[in-house]
C-alpha cells in the first residue's frame, strides 16, 4: 500500500487541474485560455459582432412590423381591403408576420454562425 493509504488519509485527484496546467501550443489558443489582453480583445470583438448583428435584426423586425400599423393609420382604405376572405391587417399581422419572423430568425442564425466561423478562422490561422 502507498504511504497515504496506510495513514488513512485520502488523496484528492482532480483531472481538471491537470488539464488546466497544460498550455496550448497555439499562441492564439494560449491567449484565450490564459485570458490575456489579446484573448480578451478577440472575444470582445466576437461579442460586439454578435451584438451588432442582433441589433440589426431587431431593427429589421421593428421596422417591418412596426411600419404596418403606421401604414394602416395613414391609409385607412388599405385596412378595409379583403384578400382571400381576410382583411389586409389580419393577413399581414396575423398570418404573414410569422413567416417574416421565421426568415429573420433563420438569417440571424446563419450570420451568427458565420461570425463564429470567422472568429474560429482568426484563432486557427497560421502565424
N, C-alpha and C positions, 0 to 999 in steps of 0.2 A: 504494500500500500504506500501511497505517497505520504509525505510529511504532513500535509494539511489535512488529509483524511484521517490520519492517526490522531491528530489533536481534536477531531470532531468539528472543526471549522469548515464552513462551506466556502467555496471559491466561486464568485460570480463571473461567468464568461459571457461577454456581450459582443456579438459579431458586428453590430453597428459601429462600435468604437474601432474595431479593426478596419472596417471598410472606410471609415472616415479618415483614418490615418494615411490611407493610400492617396497619393497625389495623382491627379490626372496627368497624362503625358502631353496632352494638347494644351497649349497656353491659354486658349480661349475658354476651354473647359475649366482650367485651373482658376481663371479669373471669375468664372461663375461660381465654382464650388467654394472658393475662398472669400467670396463677396468683396472683391477688390473694387476700387473705383471704376475700373474699366468694365468689369462684370455688371456693376450696378448701372452704369450708363447704357450698356446693351439691353438690360432688362427694362430700364426706364424707357428706352426707345420703343421697345415692343409694346409696352403698356400704353404709351402715347399713341402709337399707330392704331392699336385696338380701340382706344377711346375715341380717336378722331373718326374711325370707321363707324362706331356705334352712334356717334352724334350725327354723322351724315345720314345714316339710315333712318334715325329718328326724325330728322328734318324732312326726309322724303315722305315718311308716313304722315307727319303733321301737316305738311303742305298738301299732300294728295287727299287725305281725308278731311282735313280742316277747311279746305277750299270749297268743298261741296255745300255745306250749309250757307256759306257766303254766296255761292252761285245761286242757290235757291232763294236767298233773300233779295239779291239784286235782280234776278229774272224769275219772278214767281210763276210765270206761264210754263216754265220748264217743269216745275213741281206738279203741274196738273196733267202732264203728258202721260200716256199709258203705253207700255211696251210689254208684250206677252202677258197682258192682263194685270200687270203691276204698274204702279206709278213710278216714275223715274227715281224719286228719292228712295223709295223702298228697294228698287232694283240696285241702285248704286251703293247705298249704305248697308242694306240688309243681305244682299246676295253677292255682288261683285267685290265688296270690300275684303271678303275672306280670301279669294284667290290673289288679290293685290297684296295682302299681308303675308300670304304664303310665299309669293315671289320675292318680296323684300327680305323675308327671313332666309330664304334659300340663297339669295345673293349675299347677304351678310355672312352666312356660314362659309360660303366659298371664298370670299375675300378675307375673312378672318383666318382661314386655313392657309391662304396664300401669304398673309403676313407672317404666320408662324413658320412656314416653309422658308421664307426669305430670312427670317431670324436664324433658323437652323443652318441655312447655307452660309450665313456670315460666321457662325460658330465653327462650322466644319471646313471652312475654306483653308487651303494650304497657305502657310506663311511664307 
